[in-house]
């Protein structure tokens, strides 16, 4: 269960960084 939480958090951070990158590029 802990692993799932860590993965979910990691994905959330990656998605946030991707959105930020796209926002800067655009």
VEXLOLUM-775328 format. One line per field, with one value per atom (N, C-alpha, C, O): residue in three letters; atom name; x, y, z negated; chain; residue number from 1. Coordinates in nm, 2 decimals, decimal comma, m for minus. Each point is the difference from the previous one (the first is absolute). Layout:
r (Ala | ...)
a (CA | ...)
xx (X | ...)
yy (Y | ...)
zz (Z | ...)
c (A | ...)
k (NUM | ...)
//
This chain:
r (Unk | Unk | Unk | Unk | Unk | Unk | Unk | Unk | Unk | Unk | Unk | Unk | Unk | Unk | Unk | Unk | Unk | Unk | Unk | Unk | Unk | Unk | Unk | Unk | Unk | Unk | Unk | Unk | Unk | Unk | Unk | Unk | Unk | Unk | Unk | Unk | Unk | Unk | Unk | Unk | Unk | Unk | Unk | Unk | Unk | Unk | Unk | Unk | Unk | Unk | Unk | Unk | Unk | Unk | Unk | Unk | Unk | Unk | Unk | Unk | Unk | Unk | Unk | Unk | Unk | Unk | Unk | Unk | Unk | Unk | Unk | Unk | Unk | Unk | Unk | Unk | Unk | Unk | Unk | Unk | Unk | Unk | Unk | Unk | Unk | Unk | Unk | Unk | Unk | Unk | Unk | Unk | Unk | Unk | Unk | Unk | Unk | Unk | Unk | Unk | Unk | Unk | Unk | Unk)
a (N | CA | C | O | N | CA | C | O | N | CA | C | O | N | CA | C | O | N | CA | C | O | N | CA | C | O | N | CA | C | O | N | CA | C | O | N | CA | C | O | N | CA | C | O | N | CA | C | O | N | CA | C | O | N | CA | C | O | N | CA | C | O | N | CA | C | O | N | CA | C | O | N | CA | C | O | N | CA | C | O | N | CA | C | O | N | CA | C | O | N | CA | C | O | N | CA | C | O | N | CA | C | O | N | CA | C | O | N | CA | C | O | N | CA | C | O)
xx (0,08 | m0,08 | 0,09 | m0,03 | 0,14 | 0,09 | 0,06 | 0,01 | 0,02 | 0,06 | m0,09 | 0,04 | m0,17 | m0,10 | 0,00 | m0,01 | 0,01 | 0,00 | 0,12 | m0,01 | 0,13 | 0,12 | m0,01 | 0,04 | m0,09 | m0,01 | m0,10 | 0,03 | m0,14 | m0,10 | 0,06 | m0,02 | 0,10 | 0,06 | 0,10 | 0,01 | 0,07 | 0,10 | m0,07 | 0,05 | m0,15 | m0,07 | m0,06 | 0,00 | m0,05 | m0,06 | 0,11 | m0,03 | 0,15 | 0,11 | 0,04 | 0,02 | m0,01 | 0,04 | m0,10 | 0,04 | m0,17 | m0,10 | 0,01 | m0,02 | 0,04 | 0,01 | 0,12 | m0,01 | 0,12 | 0,12 | m0,02 | 0,04 | m0,11 | m0,03 | m0,09 | 0,02 | m0,12 | m0,09 | 0,07 | m0,02 | 0,11 | 0,08 | 0,09 | 0,01 | 0,05 | 0,09 | m0,08 | 0,04 | m0,16 | m0,08 | m0,04 | m0,01 | m0,03 | m0,04 | 0,11 | m0,02 | 0,15 | 0,11 | 0,03 | 0,02 | m0,03 | 0,03 | m0,11 | 0,03 | m0,15 | m0,11 | 0,00 | m0,09)
yy (m0,12 | 0,12 | 0,13 | 0,09 | m0,10 | 0,12 | 0,02 | 0,12 | m0,23 | 0,02 | 0,07 | 0,09 | m0,12 | 0,06 | 0,15 | 0,08 | m0,04 | 0,14 | 0,07 | 0,11 | m0,17 | 0,06 | 0,02 | 0,11 | m0,21 | 0,00 | 0,11 | 0,08 | m0,07 | 0,10 | 0,14 | 0,09 | m0,07 | 0,13 | 0,03 | 0,12 | m0,22 | 0,02 | 0,05 | 0,09 | m0,16 | 0,03 | 0,14 | 0,08 | m0,04 | 0,13 | 0,11 | 0,10 | m0,13 | 0,10 | 0,01 | 0,11 | m0,23 | 0,00 | 0,07 | 0,08 | m0,10 | 0,07 | 0,15 | 0,07 | m0,03 | 0,14 | 0,06 | 0,11 | m0,18 | 0,06 | 0,00 | 0,10 | m0,20 | 0,00 | 0,12 | 0,06 | m0,04 | 0,11 | 0,14 | 0,09 | m0,08 | 0,12 | 0,02 | 0,11 | m0,22 | 0,00 | 0,04 | 0,09 | m0,15 | 0,04 | 0,14 | 0,07 | m0,02 | 0,14 | 0,09 | 0,10 | m0,13 | 0,09 | 0,00 | 0,10 | m0,22 | m0,01 | 0,07 | 0,07 | m0,09 | 0,06 | 0,15 | 0,07)
zz (0,00 | 0,00 | 0,00 | 0,07 | m0,15 | 0,00 | 0,13 | 0,05 | 0,02 | 0,14 | 0,09 | 0,08 | m0,09 | 0,09 | m0,03 | 0,09 | m0,22 | m0,03 | 0,05 | 0,05 | m0,06 | 0,05 | 0,15 | 0,05 | 0,02 | 0,15 | 0,04 | 0,09 | m0,16 | 0,03 | m0,02 | 0,08 | m0,19 | m0,03 | 0,11 | 0,04 | 0,00 | 0,10 | 0,13 | 0,07 | m0,03 | 0,12 | m0,01 | 0,10 | m0,21 | m0,02 | 0,02 | 0,07 | m0,12 | 0,01 | 0,15 | 0,05 | 0,01 | 0,14 | 0,09 | 0,09 | m0,11 | 0,07 | m0,02 | 0,10 | m0,22 | m0,03 | 0,07 | 0,06 | m0,06 | 0,07 | 0,15 | 0,07 | m0,01 | 0,14 | 0,04 | 0,10 | m0,19 | 0,03 | m0,01 | 0,09 | m0,18 | m0,01 | 0,12 | 0,05 | 0,00 | 0,11 | 0,13 | 0,07 | m0,06 | 0,12 | m0,01 | 0,10 | m0,22 | m0,02 | 0,04 | 0,07 | m0,10 | 0,03 | 0,15 | 0,06 | 0,00 | 0,14 | 0,08 | 0,10 | m0,14 | 0,07 | m0,03 | 0,06)
c (A | A | A | A | A | A | A | A | A | A | A | A | A | A | A | A | A | A | A | A | A | A | A | A | A | A | A | A | A | A | A | A | A | A | A | A | A | A | A | A | A | A | A | A | A | A | A | A | A | A | A | A | A | A | A | A | A | A | A | A | A | A | A | A | A | A | A | A | A | A | A | A | A | A | A | A | A | A | A | A | A | A | A | A | A | A | A | A | A | A | A | A | A | A | A | A | A | A | A | A | A | A | A | A)
k (1 | 1 | 1 | 1 | 2 | 2 | 2 | 2 | 3 | 3 | 3 | 3 | 4 | 4 | 4 | 4 | 5 | 5 | 5 | 5 | 6 | 6 | 6 | 6 | 7 | 7 | 7 | 7 | 8 | 8 | 8 | 8 | 9 | 9 | 9 | 9 | 10 | 10 | 10 | 10 | 11 | 11 | 11 | 11 | 12 | 12 | 12 | 12 | 13 | 13 | 13 | 13 | 14 | 14 | 14 | 14 | 15 | 15 | 15 | 15 | 16 | 16 | 16 | 16 | 17 | 17 | 17 | 17 | 18 | 18 | 18 | 18 | 19 | 19 | 19 | 19 | 20 | 20 | 20 | 20 | 21 | 21 | 21 | 21 | 22 | 22 | 22 | 22 | 23 | 23 | 23 | 23 | 24 | 24 | 24 | 24 | 25 | 25 | 25 | 25 | 26 | 26 | 26 | 26)
//
